Amino acid sequence: MAFSLSAHADISQPASDLEHAWDHVQFEVADRDARLKAFSDLADQADQILKQDPENAEVMVWEAISLSSVAGEIRGPSALGKVKRARELLLAAEEIDSNALGDGSIYSSLGTLYYQVPPFPIGFGNKKKAREFLDKALAQNPNGIEPNYFMADFLVHTGDYKSALKYVTAAEAAPSRPERPIADEGRMRDLAALKTKINSKLAK
């Protein structure tokens, strides 16, 4: 099935719709139950699109991101199935188009999964793999707000606060995304909170 392109250059309309809906839920919806339902609905919508267009790597990425978001809301052992499926989708999307969405999203998402999911025997978390994927995301989109934010967050997780601050600064200076104003505003709030945490650690 052919899809028209959205105003977001090089991204299909279904992916753009999922993207904008996810931005709203992630950054503007506070209620946990509402967030969980909305992210679950987005994952289901993406899955339905893929049944008609199974090679749409962009939609695969957004289903994976939505499933990861569901996992983030429910947490605990019940989240593992969601993140494992998210990883499968991201790896499948990489096989089709490693630069789907054009902003390093596949590798940012994989990297985030690998540092946030518990390691074996509980999950598949692996800090070395996380760093490798986050480096790939930055190679694709070195000035982007998302790859720099997630690298900073990863480095905070590993205790490398000085290096993390460099990536926060890079993320703060990232070009704005006219097609994603809600995401830009929300991520800047995330960066401010992360920067406060880093500075607190460095001051000790």
PyMOL commands that set and color helices and strands:
alter all, ss='L'
color gray80, all
select helices_A, chain A and resi 13-28+32-52+57-74+77-96+100-102+105-116+127-140+145-158+161-172+181-202
alter helices_A, ss='H'
color red, helices_A
deselect
rebuild
show_as cartoon
